Amino acid sequence: MHEAAFAALGLDHHYRALDVNPSELPAAVAALRLPDVLGANVTIPHKVRVHDLVDARTPAAEAIGAVNTVVRTGAGLEGDNTDAEGFLAAAAELGLEPEGATCVVLGGGGAARAVVWGLASAGARVRVHNRNRARAADLQRSMAAHGRVELVAEGGLETAVATADLLVNATSVGMHGADAGSPLPEAWLPTAGAVIDLVYRPAETLLLRRAGAAGLRVQNGLPMLVHQGAASARRWLGVDPPLAVMRAAAEAALRS
Ligand code: NAP
């Protein structure tokens, strides 16, 4: 999607995927200081370590505790995180207004941290649940300063989900190559709220299929993927990238 955006903008830039071993990470980040580099995206498992290898971090990267975008500026390397911005832009496509909404977020990893921070900063009441409860409790503690973030009480998940305006799956359950099931038992769905699954491969997870069959508004992870990518490109280029071009390229790549 980045190559498609560069071509549409008439830029002779290239986006390359680098397979970086953890032991090679400091050298890979140092290489981003070369003058012909605009920046980089960072993905699993490097998002947290890169945080300490850049010269400065944006408030989003600081609060989330992870970097998914590096920008080479005149002052060095700046670590940013565009996942929250991408998530909120995607949620807006679904008609979700976070201010005052009650949201349940499943997960305790990097994606959950970005979603919780984004929703809480935008004025939502966020309730967090994760398989590893201690990890969810850590997340809740570190996000509490940014808004209304609560831990779902033990035994309270079914009711929390039923009454949610928005349910977000930020676990890897349902992802191609991971646990193909659903993060929730079959009957546990919001009564009237929307459901967003951050997984984009497959395009329809079991959770989304059940939610769609129940008549709920649903969205997979593709809109967030495109919006977080567009936000990264905006940081590197200083202009708005063509969103429709990026979306079409991402959809084509996922179909192939
Ligand atoms: P991560 O840091 O590895 O976290 C994985 C999460 O999934 C943890 O909360 C983990 O729970 C949970 N989990 C894994 N297997 C589970 C199982 N069998 N049952 C219940 N929970 C399980 O990964 P991440 O970076 O947060 O990414 C999470 C998902 O979001 C992935 O599918 C990723 O592709 C997606 N994502 C999408 C976008 C997008 O733009 N659409 C952006 C970022 C991430 P424990 O803590 O208990 O292990």
Residues whose N, C-alpha, C, O or C-beta is under 5 A from the ligand:
A	BS01	NAP	G107 G108 G109 G110 A111 A112 N130 R131 N132 R135 A170 T171 S172 V173 M175 D179 L198 V199 G221 L222 M224 L225
